[in-house]
Structures are given as C-alpha cells and as structure tokens.
Amino acid sequence: MGDTMSIAEAGYGPNLSRSFLDPEIVQRVLKISDFVVLFIGTAALVLQSALALEPDSATMMTFGAMVMVFSSLLALRSVGAYDIRSLIQPVRSTLIATGFTILAGTAGFVLTRTLMYDLPAAWLAGWMLIPALHFSISRVATASWLKPRVASGMLRQRIAIVGGGKAAEEAINILEGSANLDIEIVGLFDDRDDERSPASVRAHRKLGRIGELAVHARQNRIDLVVVAIPLSAEERLLQVLNRLWELPVDIRISGQSSKLRFAPTAYEYLGDLPMLSVFDRPLAGWSAILKSAMDRVIGLLAIIALSPLMLATAVAIRLESKGPVLFKQKRYGFNNELVEVWKFRSMYTDMSDANAVKLVTRDDPRVTRVGRFIRKTSIDELPQLFNVVKGELSLVGPRPHATQAKAATELYEQVVDGYFARHKVKPGITGWAQINGWRGETDTHDKIANRVKYDLEYIDRWSIWLDLRILIKTPFALLSPANKAGAY
C-alpha cells in the first residue's frame, strides 16, 4: 500500500497492557471507600455522643454528621481529587483529599451548629483525625497500585479509525481537541487507495485495509473502533459493519461525519465527538469484574470440594494405562487467543490427538475404559477449574474448540458465518449450548451451527443470573438421556 505502515510495525511494545481498565471503575471504587470510611467515622462520633442524649438530639446529630460527609465528598469531586492524574501523585492527592475534606466538613459542622443543632466541639478534632488517617493510607496505596498501570497504558483507551479523508480527519480533530481525554489513536483502516483516503491523516498512518483490522485487533489491543463513514453511504457502511461485528470491541459510528442529525440523547460522547452505538463488547467494566470474581471464587471452592474425586480419577487413569494423568491441548480462547486447556487424559498416550484432527466417535478404540466413563460424565473436564482460577477460562461461556476441529471435513469457521463471534467472551467449562442439548460430537454442519447459535445467544443475553442458572442446570443436563446418548 505504498506508504502504509505494516501491521507488524504498528504493534505495541512489551510494556503495554493487553487489557483496558476504565478509569471510572477506579474512581467509583475510591468514592465508595471514601464514603464508607467517612460514614463509619462520623457514625462512631454520633454513637459516642448519642448515648447520653435524648432521641431527638441524636437524630439532629446524625443529620449534622451526614451534612459533613456529603459536603466533603462533593468538595473532593469538585476539586478533581478523583482525577487519575492526581491519584498517581501520592503526596499531592493525600494533601488535597485531606485538606478539602477537613475544610468542607468543618464548614458543614459550623453551618449545622449555627442553624440547627449545637454539635459537640470535640467532634471537630475527631473529624480532622478520620480523613487524615484514611487518606494518608488510601491515597498512598492507590498511587502505588495505579502508577504502573497508567504507565503501561492500561487506562488509556486505544482507538482504531475506519475510513479516511475528510470524515476521518474531522473525527480525529475533535478527539484530539477534547480536554482531559486519555486516548491513543492507533491508526486508520480503509479499503480505498485514492485521494479520498490518503496514507496518513494528522500524523496517523493507515495501517491496512478493513479486513486487516480483525488481525490487528487480535494481535494488538484495540478498545474502540470508530467508523468515520457518513450514514448516507449505507451500502458501504453495512459492508464494513458486517466485517467488524465479530470483534470483541466497542464499535461506534462517528456522528460528526453525517449530515443527518439526531436528538442529543441519541448520541454517546467520547470527549466532544458524538457517536452512534452499533456493537458493544459483551463484557466490560463492572460486568467483567463481577464475572471474573465469581469465576475465581466458585472455581476455587469447586477445586476444594471436588479434590477427592479428582484424586481418585488421577489414580484410576494411571492404573489403567501409562502416561501423564493430564492432557493439555491448545484451544481458541477470548479474541481467538490460544489457551492451553487441561483435561484428564481419556485416550491411550500414543493415540492422543492434540490438534483434534479426528473427533472422538462412539466406541473409539483410542479411548480407554476409564476415559469412556469420565468423558460421558464430564469428569475429564474438571482440571479446567484450574484454568478458570488462572483467568484463562470462565465457568460459563462458549466451550473452547481445538484449532483443527472439523465438522465432517471442514473447519468450524469455514462452516458457520460469524463463527469467531463466539470468542467475544472467554470460553467456559459449561455453557448455554450444553444445557440445551448441544453437547458431544459435532460431526455435521447442523450440529456445529446449532452450537454456535446458542453460544451467540448466550453472549447477547449475558447476565450474572444467566450464568448462575446455567451452573445450576449443568448437573441435571449431564444426567439427561440426551447427554448419555450424545457424549462419548
């Protein structure tokens, strides 16, 4: 492409984080912790004083304490005490948070004492001690945790622009002109090579064609794709979106590139750039944190509870045939990344098929007697709980497939359009497809198509309650006649 930068050249360095942490999550956690500490501290002051007071006096004292708490939190927010740039400077953030909390709390104390109730003067000394202790600890700890993550780019949103020419230039101008916006525009992707799409726009170079964006996004971290194509170019826009929807990133259309104007509430904004939402990454922010926490906690508890069964299985495997107890296989994970999945070995060692070139069939001579039992009961999957605790798999999600798995003679991705969209989330030990009867052999096009259909339905419908429902129903699905007939 002439002056176009290669994808290899555009790769990010080894110090760049492969995951994005929304700054709002860090800020919200700090706001909650500040509220809890200040609330508990003032509640202790109220309790200490209220024991010797009438109920009405205790009520007024409680109200006064809440005035001090909320005035302090509003002050912290208004002076930018939760800005990331401030939080990575421990001395500065401690002084700002402590100073303004004491000032705002004192103002609330004086106001309450003057207009409503004569709060005890000793409260003021107690109030000054609470934020001084809390912020000197919390802000130093926050800065030490946050600073290396900021340096690695974990909190910087990486954006790819699809399109070129004037529309892309307008979007980039607005983004780069927006105040307090921590972003990195990694480059542009466009199929056009003429004057409508130059090799660079405002020092941002074209990295490849639109079809290469999927490869780039799987080799490098992309958090957001902004499609800078006017809505009037409907056919081209549909073609582009059809090629991008499999990616596990947020995809937006730049509202600035269209003459058609919607109501302000129809847009979401990145800095000053209006955008129309098209596709969202299924799990991000609090949802991803909640699911990850649930995976690790339940996964660890399951390992402890099932350790006798796993130990007995390991002994049975070693007694029947020589070779390792565990079978390790590379499978597709989140965003098509390869993960090494652990299973109990169910085949004779010299007949193992690490790439799953040939699927296991009924009465397969490669499978041991112990192997048949643990495959039919899914006991062979239990070591994947360690993959879950390591963060490579989830408890619930689309089942991970081997790289060379086939339906009849064709690879899965050749059979099902949009197959890789199932990798928008981490694969799981169990899933929506499995409890709906699509477990076991996928030797025909219809079987893999139906499994993918349920996988995509799970991604669209995801909630923590759906995960819990699937986990509860999994043991019953394993005992069903359909499972016994289809798993071997």
Stockholm file with secondary structure:
# STOCKHOLM 1.0

chainA/1-488         MGDTMSIAEAGYGPNLSRSFLDPEIVQRVLKISDFVVLFIGTAALVLQSALALEPDSATMMTFGAMVMVFSSLLALRSVGAYDIRSLIQPVRSTLIATGFTILAGTAGFVLTRTLMYDLPAAWLAGWMLIPALHFSISRVATASWLKPRVASGMLRQRIAIVGGGKAAEEAINILEGSANLDIEIVGLFDDRDDERSPASVRAHRKLGRIGELAVHARQNRIDLVVVAIPLSAEERLLQVLNRLWELPVDIRISGQSSKLRFAPTAYEYLGDLPMLSVFDRPLAGWSAILKSAMDRVIGLLAIIALSPLMLATAVAIRLESKGPVLFKQKRYGFNNELVEVWKFRSMYTDMSDANAVKLVTRDDPRVTRVGRFIRKTSIDELPQLFNVVKGELSLVGPRPHATQAKAATELYEQVVDGYFARHKVKPGITGWAQINGWRGETDTHDKIANRVKYDLEYIDRWSIWLDLRILIKTPFALLSPANKAGAY
#=GR chainA/1-488 SS CTTCCCTTTTCCCTTSCSSCCCHHHHHHHHHHHHHHHHHHHHHHHHHHHHTTSCHHHHHHHHHHHHHHHHHHHHHHHHTTTTCHHHHTCHHHHHHHHHHHHHHHHHHHHHHHHHHTCCCCTHHHHHHHHHHHHHHHHHHHHHHHHHHHHHHTTTTSEEEEEECCHHHHHHHHHHHHHSTTCCEEEEEEECSCCSTTSCSEETTEEEEECHHHHHHHHHHSCCCEEEECCCTTCHHHHHHHHHHHTTSSSEEEEEGGGCSCCCCGGGCEEETTEEEEEEECCSSCHHHHHHHHHHHHHHHHHHHHHHHHHHHHHHHHHHHHSSSCSEEEEEEECGGGCEEEEEEECCBCGGGCCTTCSSCCCTTCTTBCHHHHHHHHTTGGGTTHHHHHHHTSSEEESSCCCBTTCEETTEEHHHHSTTGGGGGGSCCEEECHHHHTTCCSCCCSHHHHHHHHHHHHHHHHHCCHHHHHHHHHHHHHHHTSHHHHHHCC
#=GC SS_cons         CTTCCCTTTTCCCTTSCSSCCCHHHHHHHHHHHHHHHHHHHHHHHHHHHHTTSCHHHHHHHHHHHHHHHHHHHHHHHHTTTTCHHHHTCHHHHHHHHHHHHHHHHHHHHHHHHHHTCCCCTHHHHHHHHHHHHHHHHHHHHHHHHHHHHHHTTTTSEEEEEECCHHHHHHHHHHHHHSTTCCEEEEEEECSCCSTTSCSEETTEEEEECHHHHHHHHHHSCCCEEEECCCTTCHHHHHHHHHHHTTSSSEEEEEGGGCSCCCCGGGCEEETTEEEEEEECCSSCHHHHHHHHHHHHHHHHHHHHHHHHHHHHHHHHHHHHSSSCSEEEEEEECGGGCEEEEEEECCBCGGGCCTTCSSCCCTTCTTBCHHHHHHHHTTGGGTTHHHHHHHTSSEEESSCCCBTTCEETTEEHHHHSTTGGGGGGSCCEEECHHHHTTCCSCCCSHHHHHHHHHHHHHHHHHCCHHHHHHHHHHHHHHHTSHHHHHHCC
//
